[in-house]
């Protein structure tokens, strides 16, 4: 789905449930023929799934792990769901969803993507961060014969490693073009690297031994915040330009952390927003994010996580000024071009205008 296009929810049926580990499953969703163009996506994009519990809507975002093998739109979509302690949706997915159930699924979104092209690509992933990268690597290797991919993955133990068979299949299918390096943080491997965390110092030593770091076409970093930040710092130390580094953070807190009181908020602010070709103007309540201000008046405003991670609520700041609490989704060039995350943005001027359609 192109950036700025409208996202919509449609009911999709669960056709298969695969047990990946003790705490992770993969759901396969059937896409009806008349919806396949709407679910056409790039490798690395994600889906938001929603359900209502006690009258409250819950949305969770899951990356598509299946490859994109043609441009006509998928017959099925596959996502990985890891069980989170107390997770409202992951607990439901693991304990209640069965084959034949229908889920409300948003059309694809996200900019952690790769358009297949010749070159050397690499990824550093941790835990469920393998999910979008599996789609990226499988798509690239299948569609671009002049591309190679190096995957460095970190997991706690072998038993907790998601998509072992799928990654092994890539290694068997593309032995000359796919390189796999596995590190376990809490268990020793019989062969390969010693156990331990992949931090900045360790990656700074390891990556140049695997491939020409500064000549790699694109780096894809996905997983917990600490791993991604450490990998980015290692790559920058090794001379990799920021434009070649792509990041997606998993496992950020749910946004309930107390934040300091704002001193830059105007007494009264008004938001004008354009969404799906229609514009409206509304007041912004004290302490309210711009996304919440839109949602009070337009229930179709795009969002998934409300945590500054997925980027679904990305919008162009047309006029006015805002302050973002945090940003783990937009690249520096996007913020420089005037894009903001509506879920994290609060007005610092009396008039603000956003365009979700750009």
N, C-alpha and C positions, 0 to 999 in steps of 0.2 A: 504494500500500500504506500502510495506516495506521501511524503510529509505534507501535512496540512489538509489531507483529504478527510472527509467525515467518517468517524467510526460509528458502527451500529452493532447492536446485539441481535443474534438470531439463535433459535433453538437448534442444537446439534445433538445427535444421538451417540451415546457411547457404544462402540462396537467391539471393543477389546480392552482388557485390563491385564497388564503384565507386571508381575512382581520382580522388581529390579534388585532390591536389597530388603533387609528386614524393615527398613523405614522409608522405602521409596518405591513408587509404582509409576507406570507409564499408562496414560489413557489415550486410546485411539478414538477419534471423533469422525463420524461420517459427514461429508459435506454434500448436500443435495446439488444436483446438476445446475439448478437455477441460481445457486449462490456461489459457485466456484470462482467466478470473476471477482466477487467481493472478498473472498478469502485468498486471492492471489497475493503472494508475499515474497519478500526477500529472505534469504537464509540469515538467521540471527534475530528475526523479529519475534514478537511475543503476542500472546492472547490474554485478555482479561476475562475471567469467568465470574459470574455474579450469582448470588443466591440471597434469599431473604430469611433472616432468623429473628423471631420475635418482633416482626415489623420493621427491622433494620436491615438495610441493604449492605451486603458484604461483597467486596470485589477483591480478587487476588489475581496476580499476573504470573503467567507461566510461559516460558520460551518454547517455541516449536523446535523439536529435536529432529524431525524428519527432513530429508534433503528435498531441495526444489529441483526437480529433474526436467520440468518443462514450464512454459509460461502461460499455459491455458487455465491454470487454477487447479488446486489439489482435490482429489477424490476423498482423501482423509487427511487429518492433522493429528500429530502425536505430540503429547507434552509429558514432561516428567514432573511428578509431585512428590516432594520429600515431606515426611511428617514432621511438623513443628510442635513442640510442647505447647499445648493450649491453643493451637492454631484452629481458628473457626472453620476454615475451608479444608485445610489438609486433613484434619481429623475426620471430617465428613467424607472426604474423598476416599480415605483408607478404610473406613468402617462401614459406610453406608452405600456408596455408589456401586451399582451393579450394571452389567451389560444390558443394554436396552433402555437405560435411563436417559433422560434428555437434560442437557445443561444449556444455560444461557451464556453464549460465547460472543465476545466482541470481535469485530474484524481486526486483522493484524495491525500492529503499530510498532514503533521503535526504530532507532537509527544505528543500532549496534549491528551493522550489516556488512556484507561483502558481495560486490558484483563480480562474478568469476572473470578473471583476467590472468594472463601469464605473469609469473613471478614466484618469488619465495615468500611464503607467509608463515606466521608462527603465532602460537597462543600460549598463554600461561593461565591455567584455570585451577580453581579450588572447589571441591565438593560439587554441589549442583550447578556450579558455573560451567560444567561440561555441556549442559543442555543446549544453549544456542550455538556453542562452538562445534558441537557434533554436526549440526545442520550446516554450518559454514564450511567445515572441512569436507564433509561428504559431498556437498554440492560442488565445491571447487574442484575436487579431484575427479568427479564424474564428468563435469562439463568443460574443463579446461586441461587438455593433455600437457600443456607446457607450464603447469604450476606444480609446486611442491608445498608440503605443509609439515611443520614441526609442532607437535603438541607436547607441552610440559604440563603434567597434571599432578595435583596434590590432593590426597585424601587421608582420612584418619587411619583406616585399615583397609585391607583388601575386601573384606566383607561389606564395607560401607561404600564401596566404589560403584557409582551408577554407570550404566551402559557399558559394562565390561565387554559383552559380546559384540556390540556394535563397533566399538573402537578396535577390537581384535580383528573384526572383519575388514576394516579399512587397512589395517596393517598387512593382512593376507592378500587383499585385492590390489594394493598399490605399494608393494615392498620397496620400490625404488623412489617413490615420491612421498611417502608418508613416514615420518619419524616420530616415535613415541618414547617419552621419558616419563616414568612414574616415580613419585616420591610419596612415601607414607610417613605421616607425622607420629604415629603411635605404634608402629609395627615395623620390624625389619623385613626387607625383601631378601630372598635367597640370592638373587643377583641384582646388579644395578647399584643405584645410589643408596647411601646410608639413610636411615630415617631422620626425621626432624622437620621443622617448619621451613618453608621457602620464604625467607625474609630477604630484605634488600641486599645485604652483604653476600648471602649465599647465591642469589640470582646473579649478582654482578660477576661472581667467579664462574658460575655454571654456564650461563648463556653463550659467552664467546667460545666455549669449548664445543658447542653444539652446531653453530652456524655463524655465518658472517652477520653479526648483529646489525651493524649500521647499513648494510646493503639489503636488508630484508624489506620487502615491499610494504607489508602491513603487519602490525602486532595487535593481537586481540587479547585483552585482559578481562577475565570474568571470574567473580567469586566474592568472598568476603572482603570487606573494606580494607583490612590490613594487608591482605595478599595483593590486591590490586594496586594500592598505593605504593607498597614496597617494590612491586614489579615496575611500576612507572618510574620511580626514582632510580632503579637500577638501569633501566633503558636510557634515561636521560643522562646518567653518568657515563654510559657507554657511547654516547653521541647520537642517539636516535632522535630525529626531529619529532616534535610534539604532534605534527600532522600525520605521522605514520602510526600513532598509538591510539587505539580505540578501546574504550573502557565501558564495562557494565558492572555495577555493584550489586551483589546479593547480600542479604542478611543485614540490612540497616534496621534500626529500631522503628517502631510503628508510628513515630511522630508525636508520642505523648510526652516526650521529655519537656520539662519546664524550661521556658526560654525567658531571658531577661525582658523586662518591660521596655516597650519602644518609646524613644524620645523624639523620633523623627516623623511620627504620624500626624497628619493635619487633623484639625478638629472635625472637619466634615470632608468626605471625599465622594466623588461620583465616578462610576465606571461605565464606559461605553464598550460593548463587546459585539463583534461580528462573528457569527457562527452559522455555518451552512447557508451563507448568503443572506441571513437576516440579522439586523442590528437592534440592540436595545440599550437603554441607559437606566441605571439603577444606583441607589445609594449603597455605600459600603459600610457595614456596621463596624463598630470599634473592635479591633483585634481580629477581624474576619479576613481570610485570604480572598484574593480576587476570584479564585475558583468557586469558593463557597458563595460569594456574592452572585456569581452567574447561576449556580445551581439552584438558588432560591427562586430564580425566575425562568431558567431554562434547564429542565431535567436532562436534556440531551447533551449537556456539556461533556466533553471527553475527559475521562480520568480513569485511573486504575488503582494506583497504590496510595496516593495522597502523601507520599513520603519523600518526594524529590528524587526518586530512583528510576522509574520506568519511562518518564518523558512523554506519556500519553497526553498530558495537559499542556504541552508546548504551545505557545502563542507568540505572535509578534507584537511588541510594544510599539504602538503607532505614535502616541503622544503621552506626555507625562513621565513620571519617574516612579520606580518601585524599588523595594528592597526584598531580596530573596533570603529566606532563612537558611536554606542550604540547596545545593545543586550537585547531584550525582549522575545527571542524565545528559546535560547539554555539553557539547564540546566548546572550547574557548572561542572558536570562530563563530559558533552560533550565538553566544552571548554578545560577542562584538558586533554581530549583525542585528542585534536588537531583540533576540528571542529570550523569553523567560519561561519559567515553570509557574503556571497560574496557581497551583496548589501551595506554592511556597512564597508567593509574591504578595506584598502588602503595599498600599499606596503611600508615597511620601510627598505627593502633590495633590491638590484638591481635585484635579481632573486627570483621569487615566483612560486610555483607549487601548484595547487589545483586539487583535484579529486572529482568530483560531483557524482561518481558512488559508492563510499564506504558507 
